[in-house]
Amino acid sequence: MRHVTTTLSAMVFSRHASSLVTLACALALGTRGAQLQAQSATALPSLVVTAARTPQPAETISVSVREFDGDALRASPTVTLDGALRAVPGFSLFRRSDSLSANPTAQGVSLRGLGPSGASRSLVLLDGVPLNDPFGGWVTWSQLPRESLGAVELVRGGGATAWGNAALGGVIQLLGTPVTGTSARFAASVGTFGTHSAEFGVTHAIGNGTLQILGRAFETDGFSLVATQRRGAIDVPAASDHRWLTARWRMPLGENLEATFTGRTFQETRGNGTPYQRNASRANFGAVSVNGQPSKNFAWTASGYGQGQMFSSTFSAVNAARTVETPASDQFAVPSTAVGAAWTGAWTHAHGGRTSAGADARDVRGETRENFTYTAGAYARQRFAGGRQTLGGLFALHEQPLGAGLTATLGGRLDDWSETDGHRREADRVTGAVLRDDRYDDRRHLEFSPSAGLVWRANDALRLRATAQQAFRRPTLNELYRPFRQGTTVTEANPALGTEHVTSAELGADWKRGSFTLGATVFWNELRDAVGNVTIARGPGTFPVVGTLAAGGLGRQRLNLDRSRVRGGEISATWRAHENLTLSAEALFDDATVQRAKVAPALVGKRLAQVPRHSATFGATWHAPLGITVTPRVRWVGAQFEDDENLLRLGEVVIADLGVSRPLGHGLELFLNVENAGNARVETGRSADGVVNVGTPRLWIGGVRGRW
């Protein structure tokens, strides 16, 4: 007798379970049901939720999927979670710096070079709920658990039919530990640059329900973000601290029916490399999900969530000698809210067919409130700008075996989006006189996102796959309405931005023989109307749109580029050379160029900013004598460009990381990690005046973790 036993997070530790229970719909807290067959000794294939929002055997999925279990994430020799995910060459943030030092607005995700912008063109989820910032689309990685994660599913080039808006490049889903049984875990660490952290998780059965409490506190003094050659008296370490607390309650509501309630709060403050430049974030979140299985062939999930957050940030201009900074803007408040609701059903049919279908909705409101134009020791002007976005979608996906090892998948999604209350109001702070009061027309449109896939298991060793999809992304409220100034560079918003669209296709092969596994994929993406920060003026002088620029200053505006092409190939290999030694390697070739741009013809043929042409990782896991585990990792990142005009080059770099751990008994483990062991110079940014920003230097972290 099969039955629903747990939520999405429980499924993380049930990778060999046979399941019909579905993940929560887009934009809502999902739950993955696990159906366990008692006393079964048969190893069933691992299941992947993210590609289709229902559990699917990984071997039947036509898109590229990379899975990390919780133990692999904890063993990664990095401080941050996004640093651990860089083991996949196609994964990166907007810039090379990770969330240890990057401004939150630069933490958007790029997959295979599709989406190199702070807004992110990939959807990031925690147990089914979007983590992309409601106002700006970036991802605050520090609000995510590390020790308390059960798994991560990284879908490159797929998932848009299931998830809709913002999934152009793919979907990354982080899955929590199960809300079931009684258990406890903790980790504490200290390191260089005054870095220390603690994280805990407690799960306890209470009556018919189960309570889970998770929490984390982190603090670092940080390091300077400017290379030593140009570092001046104004440059200080980029310190940061954050803390969060999560509570989850799971309880049965009846036979084959259960609910999960979640509440989360998060706070963070950051320094951005100079005394004046700082930012702060606060967020609160609540969700409920109910899932059930009225029959062995049908399961459903209904869920909803709400979140409210506040962000603030300051920006300055620094003189050439880097001895004095002048305030440029004070983004003193960015309130935003998001609410979502969804329903998903999953059916199994005769002859092995599966169908999932559902509906979801999301409503986002946000506004930037900031002071700007600093003169005579005070800000002269104030700006309020923002609006509202609403999206609702219907989707259906069907998977059907065709015989002879062949499986086909066909899907479609229809989204209705609207934008209302778009505004930008600017006033004199002294007199109160209104200098600008723009109200933008409401907009609305329908989007269709089809997908198709084919998987052929030629024999026990070889699997071939092909897939294609169309996807869309609406520009964020930040891109539409908020201009900003950083240093001598001014970037203007654009309320007339069009919707981004992409047509994607890939062919892949996976081959396994004994202890050796080899995978290869070629991919092609035709991106239309991509939003880019396009250079339209150079100082000194006064120009339309961007206003007055100082000598060496740049004026940019967010504009749609008619067509960009991102194509390439990736290859991966894993070899278990010995029962105690596993070796792995992955490489990515990425040709990302502008094909047509009426607004800036000079960009045609240029490479997309922040996308290296080549990247690779090499790793190993060695279970050495005395219980010691050694996990070295080497990353090579090829040269890339900081800017749209390909004038500011960031050099290639090789980064070596090393992790060592040893069990102490009684559920305890001692660990020591060193990031960037060779202290390589990681160029993360370059300005027109020659200032180079750098990423994490050599960083030691040691600590202890326990699990009971």
C-alpha positions as CSV (number, residue, x, y, z in Angstrom):
1,M,0.0,0.0,0.0
2,R,1.5,3.3,-1.1
3,H,0.8,6.5,0.7
4,V,1.9,10.1,1.1
5,T,4.3,10.3,3.9
6,T,6.1,13.7,3.9
7,T,6.8,17.0,2.3
8,L,9.1,18.2,-0.4
9,S,12.0,18.4,2.0
10,A,11.5,14.8,3.1
11,M,11.8,13.8,-0.5
12,V,15.4,15.0,-0.4
13,F,16.4,12.0,1.7
14,S,14.1,9.7,-0.2
15,R,15.9,9.7,-3.6
16,H,15.1,6.1,-4.2
17,A,11.4,6.4,-3.4
18,S,8.6,5.8,-6.0
19,S,6.4,8.9,-5.9
20,L,3.4,10.5,-7.5
21,V,3.1,13.5,-5.1
22,T,3.9,16.7,-6.8
23,L,5.9,19.8,-6.0
24,A,4.0,23.0,-5.2
25,C,3.3,25.2,-8.1
26,A,5.4,28.1,-9.3
27,L,5.8,30.9,-6.8
28,A,4.5,28.9,-3.9
29,L,6.0,26.8,-1.2
30,G,6.2,23.4,-2.7
31,T,6.1,20.0,-1.1
32,R,7.5,16.8,-2.6
33,G,5.6,13.7,-1.5
34,A,7.5,10.5,-1.0
35,Q,5.8,7.1,-1.3
36,L,7.8,4.5,0.4
37,Q,7.3,0.8,-0.2
38,A,7.8,-1.1,3.1
39,Q,10.4,-3.8,3.3
40,S,11.5,-3.2,-0.3
41,A,15.1,-3.9,-1.1
42,T,15.0,-2.7,-4.7
43,A,17.0,0.4,-5.5
44,L,14.8,2.6,-7.6
45,P,16.1,5.5,-9.8
46,S,16.6,8.9,-8.2
47,L,13.8,11.4,-8.8
48,V,14.1,15.0,-9.9
49,V,11.3,17.5,-9.2
50,T,12.5,20.8,-10.7
51,A,12.3,20.1,-14.4
52,A,8.6,19.5,-14.5
53,R,7.4,20.3,-10.9
54,T,6.6,16.6,-10.4
55,P,9.0,13.8,-9.3
56,Q,10.5,12.2,-12.4
57,P,13.2,9.6,-12.8
58,A,16.3,11.4,-13.8
59,E,16.9,9.0,-16.6
60,T,13.7,10.2,-18.4
61,I,14.5,14.0,-18.3
62,S,15.6,15.5,-21.6
63,V,17.3,18.6,-20.2
64,S,20.6,18.9,-18.5
65,V,20.2,18.3,-14.7
66,R,22.9,18.4,-12.1
67,E,22.1,17.2,-8.6
68,F,24.0,17.9,-5.4
69,D,23.1,16.1,-2.2
70,G,23.5,17.8,1.2
71,D,26.7,16.0,2.1
72,A,28.4,17.1,-1.1
73,L,27.4,20.7,-0.5
74,R,28.7,20.6,3.1
75,A,32.0,19.0,1.9
76,S,32.6,21.7,-0.7
77,P,35.7,23.8,0.3
78,T,33.9,27.2,0.2
79,V,32.3,29.6,2.7
80,T,29.2,30.4,0.6
81,L,26.6,28.2,-1.0
82,D,26.9,29.9,-4.4
83,G,30.6,29.2,-4.1
84,A,29.9,25.5,-3.8
85,L,27.6,25.6,-6.9
86,R,30.5,27.0,-8.9
87,A,31.6,23.4,-9.2
88,V,29.4,23.6,-12.3
89,P,31.2,25.8,-14.9
90,G,27.9,27.0,-16.3
91,F,26.9,28.5,-13.0
92,S,28.0,32.0,-12.0
93,L,26.8,35.2,-10.4
94,F,26.7,38.4,-12.4
95,R,30.3,39.0,-11.7
96,R,33.1,36.7,-10.5
97,S,32.8,37.7,-6.9
98,D,30.6,35.4,-4.8
99,S,28.1,36.5,-2.1
100,L,30.8,36.8,0.5
101,S,31.7,40.2,-1.0
102,A,29.3,41.0,-3.8
103,N,26.7,43.7,-3.5
104,P,23.3,42.0,-3.3
105,T,22.2,43.8,-6.5
106,A,25.0,42.0,-8.4
107,Q,24.0,38.5,-7.2
108,G,21.8,37.5,-10.1
109,V,22.5,34.0,-11.5
110,S,23.8,33.2,-15.0
111,L,23.6,29.7,-16.4
112,R,25.7,29.0,-19.5
113,G,26.2,32.7,-20.0
114,L,22.5,33.3,-20.5
115,G,21.6,36.1,-18.3
116,P,24.8,38.0,-17.2
117,S,23.1,40.7,-15.3
118,G,22.3,41.6,-11.8
119,A,18.6,40.8,-12.4
120,S,19.2,37.2,-13.3
121,R,17.6,35.3,-16.1
122,S,17.4,32.0,-14.1
123,L,14.8,31.2,-11.5
124,V,16.1,30.3,-8.0
125,L,13.7,28.4,-5.6
126,L,13.8,27.3,-2.0
127,D,11.4,24.4,-1.6
128,G,9.3,25.7,-4.5
129,V,9.3,29.4,-3.6
130,P,11.1,32.0,-5.8
131,L,14.1,33.6,-4.1
132,N,14.6,36.2,-6.9
133,D,14.2,39.6,-5.3
134,P,10.7,41.0,-6.0
135,F,12.0,44.4,-6.9
136,G,15.3,43.7,-8.7
137,G,15.4,40.0,-9.6
138,W,18.7,39.3,-7.9
139,V,19.2,36.6,-5.3
140,T,20.3,37.2,-1.7
141,W,22.3,34.0,-1.2
142,S,23.1,34.7,2.4
143,Q,19.5,34.0,3.4
144,L,19.8,30.4,2.4
145,P,20.8,27.5,4.6
146,R,24.1,25.6,4.0
147,E,24.3,23.0,6.7
148,S,20.5,22.4,6.6
149,L,20.1,21.8,2.9
150,G,19.1,18.3,1.7
151,A,19.9,18.8,-2.0
152,V,20.1,21.1,-4.9
153,E,18.7,20.5,-8.4
154,L,20.2,22.6,-11.1
155,V,18.4,22.5,-14.5
156,R,20.2,24.2,-17.3
157,G,18.2,25.3,-20.4
158,G,14.9,23.9,-19.2
159,G,12.0,24.3,-16.8
160,A,10.4,27.4,-18.3
161,T,7.1,25.6,-19.3
162,A,6.7,24.4,-15.7
163,W,7.8,27.7,-14.0
164,G,7.2,30.5,-16.4
165,N,8.6,34.0,-16.0
166,A,12.4,34.4,-15.3
167,A,13.3,30.8,-16.2
168,L,15.0,31.6,-19.5
169,G,18.4,30.1,-18.5
170,G,17.1,27.4,-16.3
171,V,15.9,26.7,-12.7
172,I,17.9,26.1,-9.5
173,Q,16.0,24.6,-6.7
174,L,17.3,24.2,-3.2
175,L,15.6,21.5,-1.1
176,G,15.5,21.6,2.6
177,T,16.0,18.8,5.1
178,P,12.9,16.7,6.0
179,V,10.3,17.9,8.4
180,T,10.0,14.4,9.9
181,G,11.2,12.4,12.8
182,T,13.5,13.7,15.5
183,S,17.0,15.0,14.7
184,A,19.5,17.8,15.4
185,R,22.5,19.3,13.6
186,F,24.9,22.2,14.1
187,A,28.0,23.7,12.6
188,A,30.4,26.4,13.9
189,S,33.4,27.8,12.2
190,V,36.1,30.5,12.5
191,G,38.5,31.8,9.9
192,T,40.7,34.6,8.6
193,F,39.4,38.1,8.0
194,G,37.5,37.8,11.3
195,T,35.1,35.4,9.8
196,H,32.9,33.3,12.1
197,S,29.5,31.6,11.8
198,A,27.1,29.2,13.5
199,E,24.2,27.3,12.0
200,F,21.8,24.8,13.6
201,G,18.7,22.7,12.9
202,V,16.4,20.9,15.2
203,T,13.5,18.6,14.1
204,H,11.2,17.1,16.7
205,A,8.0,15.1,16.6
206,I,5.3,16.7,18.8
207,G,2.0,14.7,18.9
208,N,0.8,14.1,15.4
209,G,2.9,16.8,14.0
210,T,6.6,17.7,13.5
211,L,8.3,21.0,14.3
212,Q,11.6,22.1,12.7
213,I,13.6,25.1,13.7
214,L,16.6,26.3,11.7
215,G,18.9,29.3,12.2
216,R,22.2,30.9,11.2
217,A,24.4,33.8,12.2
218,F,27.4,34.9,10.2
219,E,29.9,37.7,10.4
220,T,33.1,38.7,8.7
221,D,35.4,41.7,8.7
222,G,35.9,41.2,5.0
223,F,38.7,42.2,2.7
224,S,39.4,45.2,0.4
225,L,37.6,45.0,-2.9
226,V,40.2,47.1,-4.8
227,A,43.5,45.7,-6.2
228,T,46.6,46.8,-4.2
229,Q,48.0,48.9,-7.2
230,R,45.1,51.4,-6.9
231,R,44.0,50.9,-3.3
232,G,43.8,54.2,-1.4
233,A,43.0,55.5,2.1
234,I,39.3,55.5,1.3
235,D,39.3,51.7,0.7
236,V,38.2,49.6,3.7
237,P,37.4,45.9,4.0
238,A,33.9,44.9,2.9
239,A,32.5,43.7,6.2
240,S,29.1,41.9,6.4
241,D,26.9,40.1,8.9
242,H,23.6,38.3,8.5
243,R,21.2,36.1,10.5
244,W,18.1,34.3,9.8
245,L,15.6,32.0,11.6
246,T,13.1,29.5,10.1
247,A,10.3,27.5,11.7
248,R,8.3,24.8,9.9
249,W,5.4,22.8,11.2
250,R,4.1,19.7,9.4
251,M,0.9,18.0,10.4
252,P,-1.5,15.4,9.0
253,L,-5.0,16.6,8.1
254,G,-6.5,13.2,7.4
255,E,-5.8,10.1,5.5
256,N,-3.3,10.8,2.7
257,L,-3.5,14.6,3.4
258,E,-1.0,16.8,5.2
259,A,-0.1,20.5,5.6
260,T,3.2,22.3,6.1
261,F,3.4,25.9,7.6
262,T,6.6,27.9,7.2
263,G,7.8,31.2,8.7
264,R,11.2,32.9,8.1
265,T,12.9,36.1,9.0
266,F,16.2,37.5,7.7
267,Q,18.5,40.5,8.4
268,E,21.7,41.5,6.8
269,T,24.1,44.5,6.7
270,R,27.0,44.9,4.4
271,G,29.9,47.3,3.7
272,N,30.8,47.8,0.1
273,G,34.4,48.8,0.3
274,T,34.4,52.4,1.4
275,P,33.1,54.1,4.6
276,Y,30.0,55.6,3.0
277,Q,28.9,52.7,0.8
278,R,26.7,50.3,2.8
279,N,23.5,48.3,2.3
280,A,21.0,46.5,4.5
281,S,18.2,44.0,4.0
282,R,15.3,42.8,6.1
283,A,12.7,40.2,5.0
284,N,9.9,38.2,6.5
285,F,8.2,35.3,4.8
286,G,5.2,33.0,5.5
287,A,3.8,30.1,3.6
288,V,1.3,27.2,3.8
289,S,1.0,24.1,1.6
290,V,-1.4,21.2,1.5
291,N,-0.8,18.0,-0.4
292,G,-2.7,14.9,-0.8
293,Q,-3.2,11.7,-2.8
294,P,-6.8,10.7,-3.1
295,S,-5.9,7.7,-5.3
296,K,-2.8,5.8,-6.4
297,N,-3.0,7.5,-9.8
298,F,-3.6,11.1,-8.7
299,A,-1.9,13.5,-6.4
300,W,-2.3,17.2,-5.9
301,T,-0.7,20.2,-4.0
302,A,-2.2,23.6,-3.2
303,S,-0.1,26.3,-1.6
304,G,0.4,30.0,-1.1
305,Y,2.9,32.4,0.3
306,G,3.6,36.1,1.2
307,Q,6.7,38.0,1.7
308,G,7.7,41.6,2.6
309,Q,11.1,43.1,2.6
310,M,13.1,46.3,2.8
311,F,16.4,47.1,1.2
312,S,18.6,50.2,1.5
313,S,21.9,51.1,-0.1
314,T,24.3,54.1,-0.4
315,F,26.6,54.9,-3.3
316,S,29.5,57.3,-3.7
317,A,32.1,58.8,-6.1
318,V,35.8,58.4,-5.2
319,N,38.5,60.7,-6.4
320,A,41.4,59.5,-8.6
321,A,43.8,59.2,-5.7
322,R,41.2,57.2,-3.8
323,T,41.6,59.5,-0.7
324,V,38.2,61.1,-0.7
325,E,34.7,59.9,-1.5
326,T,31.6,62.0,-2.2
327,P,28.1,60.7,-1.7
328,A,26.3,60.0,-5.0
329,S,23.0,58.6,-3.9
330,D,21.2,57.3,-0.8
331,Q,18.7,54.6,-1.6
332,F,17.2,54.9,1.9
333,A,14.3,52.5,1.4
334,V,13.1,50.0,-1.2
335,P,10.0,48.4,0.2
336,S,8.6,45.4,-1.8
337,T,6.0,42.7,-1.3
338,A,5.2,39.5,-3.2
339,V,2.3,37.1,-2.8
340,G,1.7,33.9,-4.7
341,A,-0.8,31.0,-4.8
342,A,-0.8,27.8,-6.8
343,W,-2.3,24.4,-7.5
344,T,-0.7,21.4,-9.2
345,G,-2.1,18.0,-10.0
346,A,-0.2,14.9,-11.2
347,W,-1.7,11.8,-12.9
348,T,-0.3,8.5,-13.9
349,H,-1.7,6.6,-16.9
350,A,-1.6,3.2,-18.4
351,H,1.5,2.2,-20.1
352,G,3.7,4.5,-18.0
353,G,2.5,7.9,-19.1
354,R,2.5,10.8,-16.7
355,T,0.8,14.2,-16.8
356,S,1.2,17.3,-14.6
357,A,-0.9,20.4,-14.9
358,G,-1.6,23.4,-12.7
359,A,-2.1,27.1,-12.3
360,D,-0.2,29.7,-10.4
361,A,-0.2,33.5,-9.8
362,R,2.2,36.1,-8.4
363,D,1.7,39.7,-7.5
364,V,4.7,42.0,-6.9
365,R,4.8,45.6,-5.7
366,G,7.9,47.7,-5.1
367,E,9.3,51.2,-5.0
368,T,12.7,52.8,-4.7
369,R,12.9,55.8,-2.4
370,E,16.2,57.7,-2.7
371,N,18.0,61.0,-2.4
372,F,20.4,62.1,-5.1
373,T,22.3,65.1,-6.5
374,Y,24.7,65.8,-3.7
375,T,25.8,69.4,-3.5
376,A,27.0,71.8,-0.7
377,G,27.1,68.9,1.8
378,A,23.5,67.7,1.3
379,Y,21.3,65.9,-1.2
380,A,19.3,68.3,-3.3
381,R,16.7,66.0,-4.8
382,Q,14.5,63.0,-3.9
383,R,13.1,60.3,-6.1
384,F,10.2,57.8,-5.7
385,A,9.9,55.3,-8.5
386,G,8.3,51.9,-8.9
387,G,5.1,50.0,-9.8
388,R,3.3,46.7,-9.7
389,Q,3.6,43.5,-11.7
390,T,1.1,40.6,-11.8
391,L,1.6,37.3,-13.5
392,G,-0.8,34.3,-13.7
393,G,-0.2,31.1,-15.6
394,L,-1.6,27.7,-16.7
395,F,0.7,24.8,-17.6
396,A,0.5,21.2,-18.6
397,L,3.3,18.6,-19.3
398,H,2.9,15.1,-20.5
399,E,5.5,12.4,-20.5
400,Q,4.9,9.3,-22.6
401,P,7.0,6.1,-23.2
402,L,7.0,5.3,-26.9
403,G,8.7,1.9,-26.7
404,A,12.2,0.6,-27.4
405,G,13.7,2.8,-24.7
406,L,12.2,6.0,-26.1
407,T,10.3,8.6,-24.0
408,A,8.8,11.8,-25.3
409,T,7.7,14.9,-23.3
410,L,5.5,17.7,-24.6
411,G,4.4,20.7,-22.7
412,G,2.8,24.2,-22.9
413,R,2.3,27.2,-20.7
414,L,0.1,30.3,-21.1
415,D,0.9,33.4,-19.0
416,D,-1.0,36.6,-18.6
417,W,1.1,39.5,-17.2
418,S,0.3,43.0,-16.4
419,E,2.1,46.1,-15.2
420,T,0.3,48.9,-13.4
421,D,1.0,52.0,-11.3
422,G,4.3,52.7,-13.0
423,H,5.6,56.0,-11.7
424,R,8.7,58.2,-11.2
425,R,8.4,61.3,-9.1
426,E,11.3,63.7,-8.4
427,A,11.2,66.7,-6.1
428,D,13.5,69.4,-4.6
429,R,14.3,68.4,-1.0
430,V,14.5,72.0,0.2
431,T,11.5,73.6,-1.5
432,G,9.4,70.6,-2.1
433,A,8.9,71.6,-5.7
434,V,8.0,68.7,-8.0
435,L,10.6,68.5,-10.8
436,R,9.3,65.4,-12.5
437,D,6.1,63.5,-12.1
438,D,5.9,60.7,-14.7
439,R,3.0,58.2,-14.8
440,Y,3.4,55.3,-17.2
441,D,0.7,53.6,-19.2
442,D,-0.5,50.2,-17.9
443,R,0.7,47.2,-20.0
444,R,-0.7,43.7,-20.4
445,H,0.1,40.7,-22.6
446,L,-0.2,37.0,-23.1
447,E,2.9,34.7,-23.4
448,F,3.0,31.1,-24.7
449,S,5.9,28.9,-23.6
450,P,6.0,25.5,-25.3
451,S,8.6,22.7,-24.8
452,A,9.3,19.3,-26.2
453,G,11.9,16.6,-25.3
454,L,13.0,13.2,-26.4
455,V,15.1,10.6,-24.5
456,W,16.4,7.4,-26.0
457,R,18.1,4.8,-23.9
458,A,20.0,3.0,-26.6
459,N,21.4,0.4,-24.2
460,D,22.3,0.0,-20.6
461,A,25.4,2.3,-21.1
462,L,24.2,5.0,-23.4
463,R,21.4,7.6,-23.1
464,L,20.7,10.2,-25.8
465,R,18.4,13.2,-25.4
466,A,17.1,16.3,-27.2
467,T,15.0,19.2,-26.0
468,A,13.7,22.5,-27.1
469,Q,11.7,25.3,-25.5
470,Q,10.6,28.9,-25.7
471,A,10.6,31.1,-22.6
472,F,10.1,34.8,-21.6
473,R,11.1,37.2,-18.9
474,R,9.6,40.5,-18.0
475,P,12.1,43.2,-16.9
476,T,12.0,43.8,-13.2
477,L,10.6,46.9,-11.5
478,N,14.2,47.9,-10.9
479,E,15.1,47.8,-14.6
480,L,11.9,49.6,-15.6
481,Y,11.9,52.5,-13.2
482,R,15.1,52.9,-11.2
483,P,18.1,54.8,-12.5
484,F,21.3,54.7,-10.5
485,R,24.7,56.3,-10.3
486,Q,27.8,54.5,-9.2
487,G,31.0,56.5,-9.2
488,T,31.2,58.4,-12.4
489,T,28.9,56.0,-14.3
490,V,25.2,56.9,-14.6
491,T,22.7,54.2,-15.7
492,E,19.2,55.3,-16.6
493,A,16.0,53.1,-16.3
494,N,13.6,52.5,-19.2
495,P,9.9,52.1,-18.6
496,A,9.4,51.1,-22.2
497,L,11.5,48.0,-22.1
498,G,10.1,45.1,-24.0
499,T,9.8,41.4,-22.9
500,E,12.8,39.2,-23.3
501,H,12.2,35.9,-25.3
502,V,14.5,33.0,-25.9
503,T,14.3,29.9,-28.2
504,S,16.6,27.2,-26.8
505,A,17.6,23.8,-28.0
506,E,20.2,21.2,-26.9
507,L,21.4,17.7,-27.7
508,G,23.1,15.5,-25.1
509,A,24.6,12.1,-24.5
510,D,25.4,10.3,-21.3
511,W,27.5,7.2,-21.3
512,K,28.4,5.0,-18.3
513,R,30.8,2.0,-18.3
514,G,31.7,0.5,-14.9
515,S,33.1,3.3,-12.7
516,F,33.4,5.8,-15.5
517,T,30.7,8.3,-16.5
518,L,30.9,10.7,-19.4
519,G,28.4,13.4,-20.4
520,A,28.4,15.8,-23.4
521,T,25.9,18.5,-24.4
522,V,25.7,21.1,-27.2
523,F,23.3,24.0,-26.8
524,W,21.9,26.9,-28.7
525,N,20.0,29.9,-27.5
526,E,18.5,32.7,-29.6
527,L,17.8,35.6,-27.2
528,R,15.6,38.4,-28.4
529,D,15.2,41.8,-26.9
530,A,17.7,41.1,-24.1
531,V,17.9,43.9,-21.6
532,G,21.4,45.4,-21.5
533,N,23.2,48.4,-19.9
534,V,24.2,50.1,-23.2
535,T,26.7,52.9,-23.2
536,I,25.2,56.0,-24.9
537,A,27.4,58.9,-23.7
538,R,31.0,59.6,-22.5
539,G,31.9,62.6,-20.3
540,P,32.6,65.3,-19.8
541,G,29.5,67.1,-20.8
542,T,25.7,67.2,-20.5
543,F,23.7,64.7,-22.6
544,P,20.1,63.7,-23.2
545,V,18.7,61.0,-21.0
546,V,21.8,60.7,-18.7
547,G,22.4,64.4,-17.9
548,T,25.8,65.7,-16.8
549,L,28.8,63.5,-16.8
550,A,32.3,64.2,-15.4
551,A,35.5,63.6,-17.3
552,G,35.9,59.9,-17.8
553,G,32.3,59.3,-16.8
554,L,30.0,57.0,-18.7
555,G,26.3,57.3,-19.4
556,R,24.3,54.1,-19.9
557,Q,20.7,53.2,-20.4
558,R,18.8,49.9,-20.1
559,L,17.9,49.0,-23.7
560,N,16.6,46.0,-25.6
561,L,19.2,44.4,-27.8
562,D,17.4,42.9,-30.8
563,R,19.1,39.6,-30.9
564,S,21.9,37.8,-29.0
565,R,23.1,34.3,-29.5
566,V,24.5,32.0,-26.8
567,R,25.8,28.7,-28.0
568,G,28.4,26.2,-27.1
569,G,29.1,22.8,-25.5
570,E,29.9,21.3,-22.2
571,I,31.5,18.0,-21.2
572,S,31.7,16.2,-17.9
573,A,33.4,13.1,-16.7
574,T,33.5,11.2,-13.4
575,W,35.8,8.3,-12.6
576,R,35.8,6.2,-9.5
577,A,39.5,5.3,-9.7
578,H,39.4,3.4,-6.4
579,E,36.9,2.6,-3.8
580,N,38.4,5.5,-1.8
581,L,39.1,7.9,-4.7
582,T,36.7,9.7,-7.1
583,L,37.8,12.2,-9.8
584,S,35.7,14.6,-11.7
585,A,36.1,17.2,-14.4
586,E,33.7,19.6,-16.3
587,A,34.4,22.1,-19.0
588,L,32.3,24.7,-20.8
589,F,32.8,26.5,-24.1
590,D,30.4,29.4,-24.4
591,D,30.1,31.7,-27.5
592,A,27.8,34.6,-26.3
593,T,27.6,37.4,-28.8
594,V,25.3,40.2,-29.9
595,Q,23.9,39.5,-33.4
596,R,21.7,42.6,-34.0
597,A,21.2,45.8,-32.0
598,K,19.5,48.7,-33.8
599,V,20.0,50.9,-30.7
600,A,23.7,50.3,-30.7
601,P,25.0,48.9,-34.0
602,A,28.6,49.0,-32.8
603,L,27.8,46.2,-30.3
604,V,27.1,43.7,-33.1
605,G,29.7,40.9,-32.9
606,K,30.8,41.9,-29.4
607,R,30.8,39.3,-26.6
608,L,28.2,39.6,-23.9
609,A,29.6,41.3,-20.8
610,Q,30.6,39.0,-17.9
611,V,30.6,35.8,-20.0
612,P,33.9,34.0,-20.3
613,R,34.4,31.9,-23.5
614,H,36.0,29.0,-21.6
615,S,35.7,27.7,-18.1
616,A,36.4,24.4,-16.3
617,T,36.5,22.7,-13.0
618,F,38.5,19.7,-11.7
619,G,37.7,18.0,-8.4
620,A,38.4,14.9,-6.3
621,T,37.2,13.1,-3.2
622,W,39.7,11.0,-1.4
623,H,38.8,9.0,1.7
624,A,42.3,8.8,3.2
625,P,43.5,6.7,6.1
626,L,42.4,7.6,9.7
627,G,39.0,8.5,8.4
628,I,40.3,11.7,6.8
629,T,38.4,13.0,3.7
630,V,40.2,15.3,1.3
631,T,38.3,17.4,-1.3
632,P,40.5,19.5,-3.6
633,R,38.9,21.6,-6.4
634,V,40.5,23.7,-9.2
635,R,38.6,26.2,-11.3
636,W,39.7,27.8,-14.4
637,V,37.8,30.9,-15.6
638,G,38.7,32.3,-19.0
639,A,39.0,36.0,-19.8
640,Q,35.8,38.1,-20.0
641,F,34.7,41.7,-20.5
642,E,33.3,44.0,-17.8
643,D,31.4,46.2,-20.3
644,D,29.1,46.0,-23.3
645,E,31.8,47.6,-25.7
646,N,34.4,44.9,-24.8
647,L,36.9,47.6,-23.8
648,L,37.4,46.5,-20.1
649,R,39.0,43.1,-20.0
650,L,39.1,40.8,-17.0
651,G,42.0,38.4,-17.1
652,E,41.7,34.6,-16.9
653,V,42.4,33.0,-13.5
654,V,43.0,29.6,-11.9
655,I,41.6,29.2,-8.4
656,A,42.5,26.2,-6.2
657,D,40.4,25.3,-3.1
658,L,41.0,22.5,-0.6
659,G,38.9,20.9,2.1
660,V,39.9,18.4,4.7
661,S,37.6,16.7,7.3
662,R,37.8,14.0,9.9
663,P,35.1,12.4,12.0
664,L,35.6,12.7,15.8
665,G,33.0,10.2,16.8
666,H,29.6,10.7,18.5
667,G,28.3,12.4,15.3
668,L,31.0,15.1,15.3
669,E,33.2,16.1,12.4
670,L,36.2,18.4,12.3
671,F,36.8,20.3,9.0
672,L,39.3,22.8,7.5
673,N,38.8,24.6,4.2
674,V,41.1,27.0,2.3
675,E,39.7,29.0,-0.5
676,N,41.9,30.4,-3.3
677,A,44.9,28.5,-1.8
678,G,47.3,30.0,-4.3
679,N,46.1,33.5,-3.5
680,A,45.3,34.2,-7.2
681,R,44.2,37.6,-8.2
682,V,40.5,37.2,-9.2
683,E,39.6,40.3,-11.2
684,T,35.9,40.9,-10.6
685,G,35.5,44.4,-12.1
686,R,37.3,47.1,-14.0
687,S,36.3,50.8,-14.4
688,A,37.1,53.1,-17.2
689,D,39.6,55.0,-15.0
690,G,41.6,51.8,-14.5
691,V,40.5,50.7,-11.0
692,V,40.3,46.9,-10.7
693,N,38.1,45.2,-8.2
694,V,39.2,41.8,-6.9
695,G,37.5,38.8,-5.3
696,T,38.3,36.6,-2.3
697,P,42.0,36.2,-1.6
698,R,43.3,33.2,0.4
699,L,40.8,32.4,3.1
700,W,41.1,29.8,5.8
701,I,38.0,28.4,7.6
702,G,38.0,25.7,10.2
703,G,35.3,24.3,12.4
704,V,33.2,21.5,13.7
705,R,29.8,20.1,12.7
706,G,27.6,17.5,14.4
707,R,24.5,15.5,13.5
708,W,22.3,13.3,15.7
